[in-house]
Amino acid sequence: MLDLVLEHVRLPGGRCVDIAIQDGLVVHAGAVRTAAARLDCRNYLVLPGAIDMHVHMRGGTQSYKEDWESGSKSALAGGVTVVVDQPNTDPPLDSVERFHARVEEGRRRSLCGFAINAAVTPGSDLEGLHRAGAMAFGETFVAASSYGAALDEEELATALGRIRALSACATLHLEEPSPGVPMTLEEHDRLRPLEGEWHALERVLSLAPPCTRLHCCHLTSPEAIRRARLAGATVEVTPHHLLLDRSMFAPDDARARVNPPLRHPLARGALWEALRFVDAVASDHAPHTPAEKMRPFSDAPSGLPGIETMLPLLVARVRSGVLSLGRLIELSVTGPARILGIPPAGFVPGDRADFALYPQGETGIDADKLHSRCGWTPYTGMAAVFPERVIMNGELAYDSGRFCGIPGRWYPGEGFMG
């Protein structure tokens, strides 16, 4: 007897099948007769559960902004079943003890699957963190950002050499800021320019040993994307750099302050053109409270919430013809899974049985209906399609606004020694 059958699922190629699920995996795609439970999907767009490989779940001293429970609820309600938490926490995850504590906190409180990266600081126990199960190393800050200090060239070269010796992946925050304190979004863009991304990348490439696995976070420059791909690095972009630009906000609206900055509308259009060379889309979910974002621009923290809205916004762009369904699955499922070494969710026997069921209608985004503890969104009113149901490991995890309490699974990295 099968655990669950998803009936009348229309695959991206157009074929309509039943998806048979057993022990958390897809076991058959075709006609199925017997199952303990069945779910009719004929009026839904069924997508594999997404992986968001760049989130900041906060917690600890920053729990007033977000924690594992609120952040994982946001993920599930947005069709994301696996997240990768970044290690620039307070304090940073640069020791095995802190890493173990973070994993245990996630096991107790996360309602979605999760992995955790290790911090790259001058004092990081990179080898111990690799054995402890770190998925990757970084964000490795080539330039300083919120809660992340930049490494100097000697520190960066040493860290990249140690990461290469582990055959691990270094994820990179690539910017080259100019001196100055921005007072507006335009000044913020000018002080953290597009060309700084490829200048920082060239620095990394000059310091990294041959064949180091490099992943470039949240790039906004098509030239940086081109150079990264030529160098064999993988690339992610964010929904906010694709869907927002600085012209959509008042000049001194710090809600739109983020690193790298929101760009000029023409630069945003160029990023869409470069999307065919990108490996993954990730939210860089960085929740700050409304009070923090209402400070004077020069004092406000950089970062935007976005884990719950990422897939709904992009599904709406599929419906409008801006993005193909197959490309969305590559960017949100198979691309991140390949980079991280996590088995993908999908429709093929052996795939993880994680799925999100999106209804036919669109809605305007309303911050009051989202689950992040920070309580706001930069996407208010934008068209989106939120999933009605989410299945994780073959079980119903989210059902029409109700969280079913299925615990999230930890995905350790390749160096995990148990």
BELJONOR-V782074 format. One record per residue. N is the residue number from 1. RES is the residue in one letter. SS is DSSP state (~ for helix, > for strand, _ for the rest). PSI is psi in whole degrees, -180 to 180 (NA if undefined). OMEGA is omega as a letter, one per 40 degrees, with the letter a starting at -180 (none if undefined). Layout:
BEGIN
n & res & ss & psi & omega
N & RES & SS & PSI & OMEGA
N & RES & SS & PSI & OMEGA
END
This chain:
BEGIN
n & res & ss & psi & omega
1 & M & _ & 124 & i
2 & L & > & 153 & i
3 & D & _ & -44 & a
4 & L & > & 143 & i
5 & V & > & 127 & i
6 & L & > & 113 & a
7 & E & > & 146 & i
8 & H & > & 46 & i
9 & V & > & 126 & i
10 & R & > & 116 & a
11 & L & _ & 161 & a
12 & P & _ & -30 & i
13 & G & _ & -7 & i
14 & G & _ & -18 & a
15 & R & _ & 141 & i
16 & C & > & 124 & a
17 & V & > & 168 & i
18 & D & > & 137 & i
19 & I & > & 117 & a
20 & A & > & 133 & a
21 & I & > & 134 & i
22 & Q & > & 131 & i
23 & D & _ & 40 & i
24 & G & _ & 4 & a
25 & L & > & 153 & i
26 & V & > & 131 & a
27 & V & > & -15 & a
28 & H & > & 145 & i
29 & A & > & 109 & a
30 & G & > & -142 & i
31 & A & _ & 133 & a
32 & V & _ & 140 & a
33 & R & _ & -51 & a
34 & T & _ & 138 & i
35 & A & > & 153 & i
36 & A & _ & -32 & i
37 & A & _ & 149 & i
38 & R & > & 147 & a
39 & L & > & 120 & a
40 & D & > & 121 & a
41 & C & _ & 16 & a
42 & R & _ & -24 & a
43 & N & _ & 19 & a
44 & Y & _ & 152 & i
45 & L & > & 117 & a
46 & V & > & 120 & i
47 & L & > & 148 & i
48 & P & > & 149 & i
49 & G & _ & 133 & a
50 & A & > & 157 & i
51 & I & > & 122 & i
52 & D & > & 104 & a
53 & M & > & 15 & i
54 & H & > & 92 & i
55 & V & > & 155 & i
56 & H & > & 99 & a
57 & M & _ & -1 & i
58 & R & _ & -120 & a
59 & G & _ & -179 & a
60 & G & ~ & -130 & a
61 & T & ~ & -11 & a
62 & Q & ~ & 19 & a
63 & S & _ & -20 & i
64 & Y & _ & -18 & i
65 & K & _ & -42 & a
66 & E & _ & 155 & i
67 & D & _ & -178 & a
68 & W & ~ & -41 & a
69 & E & ~ & -53 & a
70 & S & ~ & -40 & a
71 & G & ~ & -39 & i
72 & S & ~ & -32 & i
73 & K & ~ & -42 & i
74 & S & ~ & -41 & a
75 & A & ~ & -54 & a
76 & L & ~ & -44 & a
77 & A & ~ & -14 & i
78 & G & _ & 10 & i
79 & G & _ & 13 & i
80 & V & > & 124 & a
81 & T & > & -10 & i
82 & V & > & 133 & i
83 & V & > & 155 & i
84 & V & > & 113 & a
85 & D & > & 137 & a
86 & Q & _ & 151 & a
87 & P & _ & 7 & i
88 & N & _ & 56 & i
89 & T & _ & -177 & i
90 & D & _ & 101 & e
91 & P & _ & 166 & a
92 & P & _ & 156 & a
93 & L & _ & 72 & a
94 & D & _ & 8 & i
95 & S & _ & 157 & i
96 & V & ~ & -39 & a
97 & E & ~ & -46 & i
98 & R & ~ & -37 & i
99 & F & ~ & -47 & i
100 & H & ~ & -42 & i
101 & A & ~ & -38 & i
102 & R & ~ & -42 & i
103 & V & ~ & -46 & a
104 & E & ~ & -37 & i
105 & E & ~ & -42 & i
106 & G & ~ & -41 & i
107 & R & ~ & -35 & a
108 & R & ~ & -33 & a
109 & R & ~ & -16 & a
110 & S & _ & 136 & i
111 & L & _ & 5 & i
112 & C & _ & 165 & i
113 & G & > & 153 & a
114 & F & > & 152 & i
115 & A & > & 165 & a
116 & I & > & 132 & i
117 & N & _ & 164 & i
118 & A & > & 145 & a
119 & A & _ & 144 & i
120 & V & _ & 98 & i
121 & T & _ & 168 & i
122 & P & _ & -27 & a
123 & G & _ & 10 & a
124 & S & _ & 138 & i
125 & D & _ & 77 & a
126 & L & ~ & -43 & a
127 & E & ~ & -43 & i
128 & G & ~ & -39 & i
129 & L & ~ & -36 & i
130 & H & ~ & -47 & i
131 & R & ~ & -28 & a
132 & A & ~ & -13 & i
133 & G & _ & 16 & i
134 & A & _ & 134 & a
135 & M & _ & -43 & i
136 & A & _ & 179 & a
137 & F & > & 116 & i
138 & G & > & 177 & f
139 & E & > & 128 & i
140 & T & > & 117 & a
141 & F & > & 105 & i
142 & V & _ & -24 & i
143 & A & _ & 150 & a
144 & A & _ & 147 & i
145 & S & > & -176 & a
146 & S & _ & 124 & i
147 & Y & _ & 19 & i
148 & G & > & 119 & a
149 & A & _ & 142 & a
150 & A & _ & 148 & i
151 & L & _ & 142 & i
152 & D & _ & 175 & a
153 & E & ~ & -40 & i
154 & E & ~ & -44 & i
155 & E & ~ & -42 & a
156 & L & ~ & -45 & i
157 & A & ~ & -42 & i
158 & T & ~ & -45 & a
159 & A & ~ & -45 & a
160 & L & ~ & -37 & i
161 & G & ~ & -42 & i
162 & R & ~ & -39 & i
163 & I & ~ & -40 & i
164 & R & ~ & -39 & i
165 & A & ~ & -26 & i
166 & L & _ & -4 & a
167 & S & _ & 32 & a
168 & A & _ & 178 & a
169 & C & > & 134 & i
170 & A & > & 122 & i
171 & T & > & 138 & a
172 & L & > & 130 & i
173 & H & > & 106 & a
174 & L & _ & 104 & i
175 & E & _ & 162 & i
176 & E & _ & 81 & a
177 & P & _ & 147 & i
178 & S & _ & 157 & i
179 & P & _ & 146 & i
180 & G & _ & 161 & i
181 & V & _ & 115 & a
182 & P & _ & 145 & i
183 & M & _ & -11 & a
184 & T & _ & 169 & i
185 & L & ~ & -37 & i
186 & E & ~ & -42 & i
187 & E & ~ & -38 & i
188 & H & ~ & -43 & i
189 & D & ~ & -43 & a
190 & R & ~ & -37 & a
191 & L & ~ & -18 & i
192 & R & _ & 71 & a
193 & P & _ & 165 & i
194 & L & ~ & -45 & a
195 & E & ~ & -20 & i
196 & G & ~ & -27 & a
197 & E & ~ & -46 & a
198 & W & ~ & -26 & i
199 & H & ~ & -44 & i
200 & A & ~ & -39 & i
201 & L & ~ & -42 & i
202 & E & ~ & -37 & i
203 & R & ~ & -47 & a
204 & V & ~ & -45 & a
205 & L & ~ & -30 & i
206 & S & ~ & -22 & a
207 & L & ~ & -26 & a
208 & A & _ & 139 & i
209 & P & _ & 156 & i
210 & P & _ & 143 & i
211 & C & _ & 16 & i
212 & T & _ & 134 & i
213 & R & > & 117 & a
214 & L & > & 136 & i
215 & H & > & 126 & a
216 & C & > & 117 & a
217 & C & _ & 150 & i
218 & H & _ & 54 & i
219 & L & _ & 145 & i
220 & T & _ & -8 & a
221 & S & _ & 120 & i
222 & P & ~ & -34 & i
223 & E & ~ & -40 & i
224 & A & ~ & -39 & i
225 & I & ~ & -45 & a
226 & R & ~ & -46 & a
227 & R & ~ & -36 & i
228 & A & ~ & -44 & a
229 & R & ~ & -39 & i
230 & L & ~ & -31 & a
231 & A & _ & -3 & a
232 & G & _ & 9 & i
233 & A & _ & 156 & i
234 & T & > & 160 & a
235 & V & > & 139 & i
236 & E & > & 153 & i
237 & V & > & 165 & a
238 & T & _ & 155 & i
239 & P & ~ & -35 & a
240 & H & ~ & -31 & i
241 & H & ~ & -23 & i
242 & L & ~ & -35 & a
243 & L & ~ & -15 & a
244 & L & _ & 150 & i
245 & D & _ & 169 & a
246 & R & ~ & -20 & i
247 & S & ~ & -15 & a
248 & M & ~ & -3 & a
249 & F & _ & 157 & i
250 & A & _ & 149 & a
251 & P & _ & -33 & a
252 & D & _ & 25 & a
253 & D & _ & 103 & a
254 & A & ~ & -11 & i
255 & R & ~ & -30 & a
256 & A & ~ & 8 & i
257 & R & _ & 124 & a
258 & V & _ & 154 & i
259 & N & _ & 125 & e
260 & P & _ & 161 & a
261 & P & _ & 161 & i
262 & L & _ & 139 & a
263 & R & _ & -176 & i
264 & H & _ & 151 & i
265 & P & ~ & -37 & i
266 & L & ~ & -37 & i
267 & A & ~ & -36 & i
268 & R & ~ & -41 & i
269 & G & ~ & -39 & i
270 & A & ~ & -33 & i
271 & L & ~ & -39 & i
272 & W & ~ & -42 & i
273 & E & ~ & -32 & a
274 & A & ~ & -2 & a
275 & L & ~ & -25 & a
276 & R & ~ & -15 & i
277 & F & ~ & 6 & a
278 & V & _ & 145 & a
279 & D & _ & -32 & a
280 & A & > & 152 & i
281 & V & > & 136 & a
282 & A & _ & 149 & a
283 & S & _ & -25 & a
284 & D & _ & 44 & a
285 & H & > & 111 & a
286 & A & > & 81 & a
287 & P & _ & 131 & i
288 & H & _ & 154 & a
289 & T & _ & 158 & i
290 & P & ~ & -38 & i
291 & A & ~ & -40 & i
292 & E & ~ & -40 & a
293 & K & ~ & -13 & i
294 & M & _ & 0 & i
295 & R & _ & 165 & i
296 & P & _ & 145 & a
297 & F & _ & -42 & a
298 & S & _ & -23 & a
299 & D & _ & -13 & a
300 & A & _ & 144 & i
301 & P & _ & 153 & i
302 & S & _ & 140 & i
303 & G & _ & 149 & a
304 & L & > & 144 & i
305 & P & _ & 148 & a
306 & G & _ & 3 & a
307 & I & _ & -37 & a
308 & E & _ & -23 & a
309 & T & _ & -11 & a
310 & M & ~ & -61 & a
311 & L & ~ & -45 & i
312 & P & ~ & -40 & i
313 & L & ~ & -42 & a
314 & L & ~ & -32 & i
315 & V & ~ & -39 & i
316 & A & ~ & -35 & i
317 & R & ~ & -29 & i
318 & V & ~ & -45 & a
319 & R & ~ & -34 & a
320 & S & _ & -4 & i
321 & G & _ & 5 & a
322 & V & _ & -31 & a
323 & L & _ & 138 & i
324 & S & _ & 153 & i
325 & L & ~ & -43 & i
326 & G & ~ & -39 & i
327 & R & ~ & -37 & i
328 & L & ~ & -42 & i
329 & I & ~ & -40 & i
330 & E & ~ & -44 & a
331 & L & ~ & -33 & a
332 & S & ~ & -12 & a
333 & V & ~ & -71 & a
334 & T & ~ & -35 & i
335 & G & ~ & -55 & i
336 & P & ~ & -39 & i
337 & A & ~ & -41 & i
338 & R & ~ & -44 & a
339 & I & ~ & -41 & a
340 & L & ~ & -19 & a
341 & G & _ & 24 & i
342 & I & _ & 134 & i
343 & P & _ & 134 & a
344 & P & _ & 154 & i
345 & A & > & 154 & i
346 & G & _ & -169 & a
347 & F & _ & -2 & a
348 & V & _ & 140 & i
349 & P & _ & 132 & a
350 & G & _ & -17 & i
351 & D & _ & 154 & i
352 & R & > & 138 & a
353 & A & _ & 65 & i
354 & D & _ & 124 & a
355 & F & > & 151 & i
356 & A & > & 136 & a
357 & L & > & 112 & a
358 & Y & > & 128 & i
359 & P & _ & 177 & a
360 & Q & _ & -30 & a
361 & G & _ & 157 & i
362 & E & _ & 162 & i
363 & T & > & 159 & i
364 & G & > & 139 & a
365 & I & _ & 132 & a
366 & D & _ & 119 & a
367 & A & ~ & -31 & a
368 & D & ~ & -16 & a
369 & K & ~ & 1 & i
370 & L & _ & 167 & a
371 & H & _ & -6 & i
372 & S & _ & 141 & a
373 & R & _ & -22 & a
374 & C & _ & -27 & i
375 & G & _ & 17 & i
376 & W & _ & 169 & i
377 & T & _ & 146 & i
378 & P & _ & -2 & a
379 & Y & _ & 18 & a
380 & T & _ & 128 & i
381 & G & _ & -12 & a
382 & M & _ & 147 & a
383 & A & > & 136 & a
384 & A & > & 160 & i
385 & V & _ & 107 & a
386 & F & _ & 142 & i
387 & P & > & 145 & i
388 & E & > & -35 & i
389 & R & > & 148 & i
390 & V & > & 131 & i
391 & I & > & 133 & a
392 & M & > & 127 & a
393 & N & _ & 37 & i
394 & G & _ & 5 & a
395 & E & > & 150 & i
396 & L & > & 116 & a
397 & A & > & -25 & a
398 & Y & > & 130 & a
399 & D & > & 99 & i
400 & S & _ & 49 & i
401 & G & _ & -7 & a
402 & R & > & 130 & i
403 & F & > & 129 & a
404 & C & _ & -2 & i
405 & G & _ & 17 & i
406 & I & _ & 124 & a
407 & P & _ & 146 & i
408 & G & _ & 147 & a
409 & R & _ & 139 & i
410 & W & > & 132 & i
411 & Y & _ & 100 & i
412 & P & _ & 159 & i
413 & G & _ & 177 & a
414 & E & _ & -21 & a
415 & G & _ & 2 & a
416 & F & _ & 129 & a
417 & M & _ & 8 & i
418 & G & _ & NA & none
END
